[in-house]
Amino acid sequence: MAVPKQKKGRARTHARRSIHDRMDAPARCTCPHCGEVKLPHRVCPNCGYYKGREVIVVD
């Protein structure tokens, strides 16, 4: 079985894990019905519309 000859340094470990710190924020779009900001391909939490029709009733 393969065994490492040397311990990996802290800098190398942190460099490998740092990719998760650079992740971008999720994409946003505006609802065509009410104009609120929402996630794409999801029902608008403000008005309940998706693809031009009411999917859920929001009070």
CYANA upper distance limits for C-alpha pairs under 8 A (distance plus 0.5 A):
  8 LYS  CA     12 ARG  CA      7.22
  8 LYS  CA     13 THR  CA      7.60
  9 GLY  CA     13 THR  CA      6.95
 10 ARG  CA     14 HIS  CA      6.62
 11 ALA  CA     15 ALA  CA      6.48
 12 ARG  CA     16 ARG  CA      6.79
 13 THR  CA     17 ARG  CA      6.87
 14 HIS  CA     18 SER  CA      6.33
 15 ALA  CA     19 ILE  CA      7.98
 17 ARG  CA     21 ASP  CA      8.37
 18 SER  CA     22 ARG  CA      7.47
 19 ILE  CA     23 MET  CA      7.55
 26 PRO  CA     39 LEU  CA      8.22
 27 ALA  CA     39 LEU  CA      7.04
 27 ALA  CA     40 PRO  CA      7.57
 28 ARG  CA     37 VAL  CA      6.97
 28 ARG  CA     38 LYS  CA      6.24
 28 ARG  CA     39 LEU  CA      5.52
 28 ARG  CA     40 PRO  CA      6.76
 29 CYS  CA     37 VAL  CA      6.15
 29 CYS  CA     38 LYS  CA      6.06
 29 CYS  CA     39 LEU  CA      6.60
 29 CYS  CA     40 PRO  CA      6.40
 30 THR  CA     35 GLY  CA      5.86
 30 THR  CA     36 GLU  CA      5.90
 30 THR  CA     37 VAL  CA      4.95
 30 THR  CA     38 LYS  CA      6.35
 31 CYS  CA     35 GLY  CA      5.20
 31 CYS  CA     36 GLU  CA      5.88
 31 CYS  CA     37 VAL  CA      6.75
 31 CYS  CA     38 LYS  CA      6.97
 31 CYS  CA     44 CYS  CA      7.12
 32 PRO  CA     52 GLY  CA      8.47
 33 HIS  CA     47 CYS  CA      8.24
 33 HIS  CA     49 TYR  CA      7.65
 33 HIS  CA     52 GLY  CA      7.75
 34 CYS  CA     46 ASN  CA      8.26
 34 CYS  CA     47 CYS  CA      7.20
 36 GLU  CA     44 CYS  CA      8.43
 36 GLU  CA     46 ASN  CA      7.59
 38 LYS  CA     42 ARG  CA      8.04
 38 LYS  CA     44 CYS  CA      6.54
 38 LYS  CA     45 PRO  CA      7.96
 39 LEU  CA     44 CYS  CA      8.33
 41 HIS  CA     50 TYR  CA      8.46
 42 ARG  CA     50 TYR  CA      7.45
 43 VAL  CA     48 GLY  CA      6.33
 43 VAL  CA     49 TYR  CA      6.30
 43 VAL  CA     50 TYR  CA      5.47
 43 VAL  CA     55 VAL  CA      7.82
 44 CYS  CA     48 GLY  CA      5.49
 44 CYS  CA     49 TYR  CA      6.11
 44 CYS  CA     50 TYR  CA      7.06
 45 PRO  CA     58 VAL  CA      8.28
 46 ASN  CA     58 VAL  CA      7.59
 47 CYS  CA     57 VAL  CA      8.21
 47 CYS  CA     58 VAL  CA      6.49
 48 GLY  CA     54 GLU  CA      6.27
 48 GLY  CA     55 VAL  CA      6.30
 48 GLY  CA     56 ILE  CA      5.40
 48 GLY  CA     57 VAL  CA      6.47
 48 GLY  CA     58 VAL  CA      6.35
 49 TYR  CA     53 ARG  CA      5.89
 49 TYR  CA     54 GLU  CA      4.79
 49 TYR  CA     55 VAL  CA      6.06
 49 TYR  CA     56 ILE  CA      7.53
 50 TYR  CA     54 GLU  CA      6.89
 50 TYR  CA     55 VAL  CA      6.84
